[in-house]
Amino acid sequence: MHIGAIRRLCEREGGFATILAKGDQTAGDIVIILRGRDQQLRLIRRAASWDGPPSWSNLDTQHIENEQELESATAKMRAVDQDLWLIELDVPQAERFIALLRDLV
């Protein structure tokens, strides 16, 4: 499963992972709330594609200014897609982790 691989990669890179919401093992998209040491918030989503393998995309975070807005945004995502996985990662180098993640899954 991709979730285990993401957690192991995070730990290997010196970070830690928290699963906030479990989704469907086979059909669930994955949203990662990524916080680097710079405390900049990034949201990335792995979603299925009609014409190829799943891919990662960056989600807009400009409208998210505090924790309440983050919780509201992720709750809306889960309301639309109950199969969605939500994972929060704290990693030393967010950009490096994203690059590794794109190669992994």
Salt bridges, closest charged atoms under 4 A:
GLU13 OE2 - ARG12 NH2 3.50
GLU13 OE1 - ARG96 NE 2.88
ASP29 OD2 - ARG45 NH2 3.29
ASP38 OD2 - ARG42 NH2 3.38
GLU67 OE2 - ARG35 NH2 2.87
ASP81 OD2 - ARG45 NH2 3.51
GLU88 OE2 - ARG35 NE 2.64
ASP90 OD1 - ARG37 NH1 2.74
GLU95 OE2 - ARG42 NE 2.84
